[in-house]
């Protein structure tokens, strides 16, 4: 690689351990209609899961960089994955 081009790798790996009530439930009402409440539910989270992320940044010169990253959560009953790409311009 040239003198102005650098590749940087970053990452992390961890564990998430939860206890207590893991089912999320909220009862919501709006000020405009206080007698019409509604509930919001989310998926229950597992007691333990692995979380991780990795990111590669390619610096092309002093002012421009490209980054590609992945993050994810994996457990026995669910998984969540995300990929992102960014371009950076410093001035």
MIZAGU-877856 format. One record per residue (C-alpha): residue in one letter; x, y, z; residue number from 1. Coordinates in nm, 2 decimals, always signed. Layout:
! residues N
+------+--------+--------+--------+-----+
! type !      X !      Y !      Z ! seq !
+------+--------+--------+--------+-----+
!    A !      X !      Y !      Z ! NUM !
...
+------+--------+--------+--------+-----+
This chain:
! residues 91
+------+--------+--------+--------+-----+
! type !      X !      Y !      Z ! seq !
+------+--------+--------+--------+-----+
!    X !  +0.00 !  +0.00 !  +0.00 !   1 !
!    X !  +0.11 !  +0.35 !  -0.07 !   2 !
!    X !  +0.24 !  +0.61 !  +0.18 !   3 !
!    X !  -0.10 !  +0.78 !  +0.19 !   4 !
!    X !  -0.32 !  +0.47 !  +0.21 !   5 !
!    X !  -0.39 !  +0.30 !  +0.55 !   6 !
!    X !  -0.62 !  +0.02 !  +0.65 !   7 !
!    X !  -0.75 !  +0.01 !  +1.01 !   8 !
!    X !  -0.95 !  -0.27 !  +1.17 !   9 !
!    X !  -1.15 !  -0.23 !  +1.49 !  10 !
!    X !  -1.38 !  -0.48 !  +1.66 !  11 !
!    X !  -1.53 !  -0.60 !  +1.98 !  12 !
!    X !  -1.70 !  -0.91 !  +2.12 !  13 !
!    X !  -1.90 !  -0.94 !  +2.43 !  14 !
!    X !  -2.18 !  -1.11 !  +2.62 !  15 !
!    X !  -2.51 !  -0.97 !  +2.73 !  16 !
!    X !  -2.67 !  -1.13 !  +3.04 !  17 !
!    X !  -3.02 !  -1.02 !  +3.15 !  18 !
!    X !  -3.23 !  -1.09 !  +3.46 !  19 !
!    X !  -3.57 !  -0.99 !  +3.57 !  20 !
!    X !  -3.87 !  -0.93 !  +3.35 !  21 !
!    X !  -3.75 !  -0.95 !  +2.99 !  22 !
!    X !  -4.09 !  -0.89 !  +2.81 !  23 !
!    X !  -4.12 !  -0.52 !  +2.73 !  24 !
!    X !  -4.48 !  -0.38 !  +2.75 !  25 !
!    X !  -4.59 !  -0.01 !  +2.76 !  26 !
!    X !  -4.93 !  +0.15 !  +2.78 !  27 !
!    X !  -4.93 !  +0.48 !  +2.60 !  28 !
!    X !  -5.19 !  +0.76 !  +2.55 !  29 !
!    X !  -5.17 !  +1.09 !  +2.37 !  30 !
!    X !  -5.26 !  +1.43 !  +2.52 !  31 !
!    X !  -5.50 !  +1.49 !  +2.23 !  32 !
!    X !  -5.70 !  +1.17 !  +2.31 !  33 !
!    X !  -5.63 !  +1.06 !  +2.67 !  34 !
!    X !  -5.92 !  +0.81 !  +2.67 !  35 !
!    X !  -5.78 !  +0.62 !  +2.37 !  36 !
!    X !  -5.47 !  +0.44 !  +2.51 !  37 !
!    X !  -5.28 !  +0.17 !  +2.32 !  38 !
!    X !  -5.00 !  -0.07 !  +2.41 !  39 !
!    X !  -4.66 !  -0.12 !  +2.26 !  40 !
!    X !  -4.49 !  -0.46 !  +2.28 !  41 !
!    X !  -4.15 !  -0.58 !  +2.18 !  42 !
!    X !  -4.00 !  -0.92 !  +2.14 !  43 !
!    X !  -3.87 !  -1.08 !  +2.46 !  44 !
!    X !  -3.49 !  -1.09 !  +2.50 !  45 !
!    X !  -3.30 !  -1.40 !  +2.58 !  46 !
!    X !  -3.12 !  -1.43 !  +2.92 !  47 !
!    X !  -2.78 !  -1.45 !  +2.74 !  48 !
!    X !  -2.66 !  -1.35 !  +2.40 !  49 !
!    X !  -2.33 !  -1.27 !  +2.22 !  50 !
!    X !  -2.28 !  -0.93 !  +2.07 !  51 !
!    X !  -2.01 !  -0.82 !  +1.84 !  52 !
!    X !  -1.90 !  -0.57 !  +1.59 !  53 !
!    X !  -1.62 !  -0.53 !  +1.33 !  54 !
!    X !  -1.52 !  -0.23 !  +1.13 !  55 !
!    X !  -1.27 !  -0.17 !  +0.85 !  56 !
!    X !  -1.16 !  +0.18 !  +0.76 !  57 !
!    X !  -0.96 !  +0.25 !  +0.45 !  58 !
!    X !  -0.80 !  +0.60 !  +0.46 !  59 !
!    X !  -0.72 !  +0.72 !  +0.11 !  60 !
!    X !  -0.50 !  +1.02 !  +0.16 !  61 !
!    X !  -0.54 !  +1.29 !  +0.43 !  62 !
!    X !  -0.89 !  +1.39 !  +0.36 !  63 !
!    X !  -1.10 !  +1.09 !  +0.24 !  64 !
!    X !  -1.19 !  +0.76 !  +0.40 !  65 !
!    X !  -1.42 !  +0.46 !  +0.34 !  66 !
!    X !  -1.56 !  +0.25 !  +0.63 !  67 !
!    X !  -1.75 !  -0.08 !  +0.62 !  68 !
!    X !  -1.89 !  -0.22 !  +0.94 !  69 !
!    X !  -2.09 !  -0.51 !  +1.08 !  70 !
!    X !  -2.27 !  -0.54 !  +1.42 !  71 !
!    X !  -2.48 !  -0.83 !  +1.55 !  72 !
!    X !  -2.65 !  -0.99 !  +1.84 !  73 !
!    X !  -2.69 !  -1.37 !  +1.84 !  74 !
!    X !  -2.88 !  -1.58 !  +2.10 !  75 !
!    X !  -3.06 !  -1.91 !  +2.10 !  76 !
!    X !  -3.40 !  -1.77 !  +2.00 !  77 !
!    X !  -3.32 !  -1.45 !  +1.80 !  78 !
!    X !  -3.06 !  -1.27 !  +1.61 !  79 !
!    X !  -3.01 !  -0.91 !  +1.49 !  80 !
!    X !  -2.76 !  -0.81 !  +1.22 !  81 !
!    X !  -2.67 !  -0.47 !  +1.07 !  82 !
!    X !  -2.42 !  -0.36 !  +0.80 !  83 !
!    X !  -2.32 !  +0.00 !  +0.74 !  84 !
!    X !  -2.09 !  +0.18 !  +0.50 !  85 !
!    X !  -1.97 !  +0.54 !  +0.53 !  86 !
!    X !  -1.76 !  +0.78 !  +0.33 !  87 !
!    X !  -1.57 !  +1.05 !  +0.52 !  88 !
!    X !  -1.44 !  +1.38 !  +0.39 !  89 !
!    X !  -1.22 !  +1.59 !  +0.62 !  90 !
!    X !  -1.18 !  +1.96 !  +0.55 !  91 !
+------+--------+--------+--------+-----+
